[in-house]
């Protein structure tokens, strides 16, 4: 999915990544760092998904809701 998004984005900053995709993606760590993923704090790590319009809209709403509450849990 990232590969397609970079192609569609058509940004000069992605040229080298796309030309060397296997090396680039091999070095990317997609895991969530444990020190910033405290389940008791809702705004320590906000994941924003935007691969599709629906993901974007859902992430925007969720992020806005969390930030609007000042990070307090519901």
Secondary structure, 3 states (H helix, E strand, C coil): CHHHHHHHHCCHHHHHHHHCHHHHHHCCCCCCCHHHCCCCCCCCCCCCCCCCHHHHHHHHHHHHHHHHCCCCCC
